[in-house]
Amino acid sequence: MIKYTVTLTKEEREELETIISKGTHSVSKVKNAMILLSCDESGYATKYPNKVISDIARVSMKTIDRVKKKFVEEGFDAVMYPGKSKRIYAKKFDGELEAHLVALCCSEAPSGYAKWSLRLLADKMVELQYVDEISHESVRQILKKTNLSLGKV
């Protein structure tokens, strides 16, 4: 396993101590500050073993390793001021599928039912082979996005 060495500058150390002692900050930010201060090998303070840090900050050993790795590879700001996720989510449903769903929703409900339910719509979408599988929750989200409600007359 790779060991990551955390070496903080004096300014970084002062900022972390300020985060811990003053103001209101998110729990994750305070815990990250505690982890970095406790792992610092710059000589300004005592470095503690990961086991002691995990007991003090009440985090797992894996979390300590992740914070140290992120600090070494990406820098101080990446740990303390993370931005939005860089993950790109693929869109599962396109406009054509939404159009089929809306058309189906506006059609007559199956015999034996007064109106369409989300589960009925999901099952019918699969039956008509518009999609391989779809959950009733996805149907709800699509209908909500199009401002179409099953409860409206």
HELIX and SHEET records of a PDB file:
HELIX    1   1 LYS A   10  SER A   21  1                                  12    
HELIX    2   2 VAL A   27  CYS A   39  1                                  13    
HELIX    3   3 ASN A   50  ALA A   57  1                                   8    
HELIX    4   4 MET A   61  GLU A   74  1                                  14    
HELIX    5   5 PHE A   76  MET A   80  1                                   5    
HELIX    6   6 GLY A   95  CYS A  106  1                                  12    
HELIX    7   7 LEU A  118  GLU A  127  1                                  10    
HELIX    8   8 HIS A  136  LYS A  145  1                                  10    
END                                                                             
